[in-house]
């Protein structure tokens, strides 16, 4: 379903491809990256990143594959483009829009509330985590003391499926388990029995706040076994020694053979 947002002079279509109204927290002075979803039918269209409380006054900050303060990279196979930055200030907080330029029709996209904080209310120990197929990975989600009793979730971007405290199967061979450490003001997400299809973007969620995490699942490492060569048997060693002696002194060997041949001749009697 596509919901129209009507503003003076401009119409933007808010599609279900987006997560909707998200409240993302990022750390000031640090690099960061967030994903923007779009409908797969728009994979060939140009994407852009826009800032403004209202769409009518939204300022386009960057387009995909163009240099600038924000770097946008499109991944058509995943129907995602990422927005990456090197350094944001607290003054950069505000409403931003993940949008697709349609051309001749209303643009498609959705907005999110990005808040830059020196000590974010919600954060992650690492925003990019990798694992091998069949293995396990863990993600540590951190939160401030004011959110200790709030609902904690681990959600996937593409299907908006969320998992809360407890264990829930994500597929036939993998599962998600969330453990909340009240005293440490963090909760840990454990994904076991990883599959290649588990790769993608997720987010830690505490009440209505989110922080993105990229999960990458690769092929399992192959183990190589070195087999030691067996020592030669005594008979093989003797043959090898004789062969080496023969190669070093062929004249002596010929002489021995000659003597053996001469000595073995039968005597002739007159």
Protein Blocks (a to p, Z undefined) as FASTA:
>chain_A
ZZddddehiacdddfkbnbjadddddehiacdddddddfklmmpccdddedfbfklpccf
bdehiacfbdcdddfknopacdddfbdcfklgccddddddebhpacddddddddddfbdf
bdcfbfcdcddehiacdddddddfklmmpccddddfklopacdeddddfbfkbccddddd
fknopacdddehiafklgccddddehjaccddddddddddddddddddddddfklmmmmm
mmmmmmmmmmlmmmmmmmmmmmmpccddZZ
